[in-house]
Amino acid sequence: MRWCSDGLELSCDNSEKVRVAFALNCCDREIMSWVATTKGIDAALVGDLMMQAVENRFGPDGKPPKPIEWLTDNGSCFTEAETSLEALAVATTDQLFRNASSASLNALA
């Protein structure tokens, strides 16, 4: 299984900015989960994102049948130690993160 995550920023008419991060299944391109905030995306929100993705796919008590390769860029919210610990806690991966510039991730586009 291979999932990926990324974030984006939307400017609103009232000059506020909304920041969104999402988790995507690389095989069927389904959005597994997303989080949004008017503040910055931090490791805690990425942890929530990961947990929601696993629960949405496998149920609240479900565990992935095999480790998930989780692809992302090297943004600070994805590379913080807290995010890595969350990934291990929900047992989503044995290969925490790969650089988004890798050829395998570029094949998604």
C-alpha positions as CSV (number, residue, x, y, z in Angstrom):
1,M,0.0,0.0,0.0
2,R,1.2,3.4,-0.8
3,W,-0.4,6.6,0.4
4,C,0.8,10.2,0.2
5,S,0.0,13.5,1.8
6,D,0.5,17.1,1.0
7,G,-0.8,20.5,2.0
8,L,-2.0,23.7,0.4
9,E,-3.1,27.2,1.3
10,L,-6.3,28.9,0.2
11,S,-6.9,32.7,0.3
12,C,-10.4,33.7,1.4
13,D,-12.3,36.8,0.4
14,N,-12.0,38.2,3.9
15,S,-8.2,38.0,3.6
16,E,-7.9,35.0,5.9
17,K,-5.9,31.9,4.8
18,V,-7.1,28.4,5.2
19,R,-4.4,25.7,5.2
20,V,-5.4,22.2,4.2
21,A,-3.5,18.9,4.4
22,F,-4.8,15.7,2.9
23,A,-4.0,12.0,2.7
24,L,-4.4,10.3,-0.7
25,N,-4.3,6.6,-1.7
26,C,-1.8,6.5,-4.5
27,C,-3.5,3.4,-6.1
28,D,-7.1,4.7,-6.5
29,R,-6.4,8.4,-5.8
30,E,-9.1,8.4,-3.1
31,I,-8.8,11.2,-0.5
32,M,-8.6,9.2,2.7
33,S,-8.8,12.1,5.1
34,W,-8.1,15.8,5.4
35,V,-7.6,18.5,8.0
36,A,-8.0,22.3,7.7
37,T,-7.1,25.2,9.9
38,T,-6.6,29.0,9.8
39,K,-3.4,28.5,11.7
40,G,-0.4,26.5,10.5
41,I,-0.4,22.8,9.8
42,D,1.7,21.2,12.6
43,A,2.7,17.7,13.6
44,A,-0.4,17.2,15.7
45,L,-2.7,17.9,12.8
46,V,-0.6,15.5,10.6
47,G,-1.0,12.9,13.3
48,D,-4.7,13.4,13.3
49,L,-4.7,13.2,9.5
50,M,-2.8,9.9,9.6
51,M,-5.1,8.4,12.2
52,Q,-8.3,9.5,10.3
53,A,-6.9,7.9,7.1
54,V,-6.3,4.6,8.8
55,E,-9.7,4.6,10.5
56,N,-11.6,5.6,7.4
57,R,-10.0,2.8,5.4
58,F,-9.8,0.0,8.1
59,G,-12.4,1.0,10.7
60,P,-11.9,2.5,14.2
61,D,-10.1,-0.6,15.5
62,G,-8.7,-1.8,12.2
63,K,-5.0,-2.2,11.5
64,P,-3.5,-2.2,8.0
65,P,-2.9,-5.7,6.8
66,K,0.6,-4.7,5.8
67,P,2.7,-1.5,6.3
68,I,1.8,1.5,4.4
69,E,4.5,3.4,2.5
70,W,3.6,7.0,3.3
71,L,5.1,9.5,0.7
72,T,5.3,13.2,1.4
73,D,7.5,16.2,0.8
74,N,10.0,17.3,3.4
75,G,7.8,20.0,5.0
76,S,8.4,20.6,8.7
77,C,5.0,19.3,9.7
78,F,5.7,16.0,8.0
79,T,9.2,15.5,9.2
80,E,8.9,16.5,12.9
81,A,9.7,13.7,15.3
82,E,6.2,13.9,16.7
83,T,4.8,13.0,13.2
84,S,7.2,10.0,12.9
85,L,6.1,8.7,16.4
86,E,2.5,9.1,15.4
87,A,3.1,7.0,12.2
88,L,4.7,4.3,14.3
89,A,1.9,4.4,16.9
90,V,-0.8,3.8,14.3
91,A,1.4,1.2,12.6
92,T,1.0,2.7,9.2
93,T,4.4,2.3,8.0
94,D,7.8,0.8,8.3
95,Q,9.2,3.3,5.8
96,L,8.2,6.6,7.4
97,F,8.7,9.1,4.6
98,R,10.3,9.4,1.2
99,N,11.2,12.5,-0.6
100,A,8.4,13.7,-2.9
101,S,10.8,14.2,-5.7
102,S,11.4,10.5,-6.1
103,A,10.5,9.0,-9.4
104,S,7.8,6.7,-7.9
105,L,5.9,9.7,-6.5
106,N,6.3,11.7,-9.7
107,A,4.6,8.9,-11.5
108,L,1.3,9.9,-9.8
109,A,1.1,13.1,-11.8
